[in-house]
Amino acid sequence: MAALLGTNTALLLFQGIEQAKSPDNVRELALAIIAAALPFQAIYFLIYTFVLEHEPQLPPERMRKLDLASALCQVVSYASLGGVALMWYNMSSWVGLSFGVSSIFAIVLIRNVMAPVDALSEDAGTPQNPPS
């Protein structure tokens, strides 16, 4: 998430300067998508820090709400990749398409790997009495 925040901030800065010099409607839309995602990326870090500091004191219901808010922030943040892909597609259809497709695969991969693990189902897959 930190890399995404840094990349989006840099793109807004440099492509925003370019947009001021030579306006382009597609770039404007891409920058608007990226800009809309930035607050959610910042809120994700606030939630993450809050949970790190206060998790032992938080009731389960509050943790579920924080987990839901965090997941929502992640999904909106991932949408900013659509803005990046749109901007790069405007420059080169091959680069934009490649970035868009690889972004989808990367999001599916990271969501799958970082999904909560059910301790009972994980234990069911491991042998209880290993062979001697």
QUIVENGI-V863875 format. One record per run of one state. SS is the DSSP state (~ for helix, > for strand, _ for the rest). FROM is the first residue (numbers start at 1). TO is the last residue. If there is no record, write none. Layout:
BEGIN
[[SS FROM TO] [SS FROM TO]]
END
This chain:
BEGIN
[[_ 1 1] [~ 2 21] [_ 22 24] [~ 25 57] [_ 58 59] [~ 60 91] [_ 92 92] [~ 93 113] [_ 114 118] [~ 119 124] [_ 125 132]]
END
